[in-house]
């Protein structure tokens, strides 16, 4: 899987999980300690989040990092 496909999977999965749980980017920001702007950049495939950032997001959404990546 190339980095573009990986970023798309991550972006799509975060968006879908947030929507399913009715969590806004602002709420995810508060839960994870990651700025809303950075979450927006992840969801718009503008940045490559580190494993630590993915871990913080996954914990906040009560899923695994695997759920965000695949």
Buried (B, 14 or more C-beta within 10 A) or exposed (E): EEEEEBBEBBBEBBBEBBEEEEBEBEBBBEBBEBEBEBBEBBBEBEBEBEEEBBBBBBEBBEBEBEBBBE
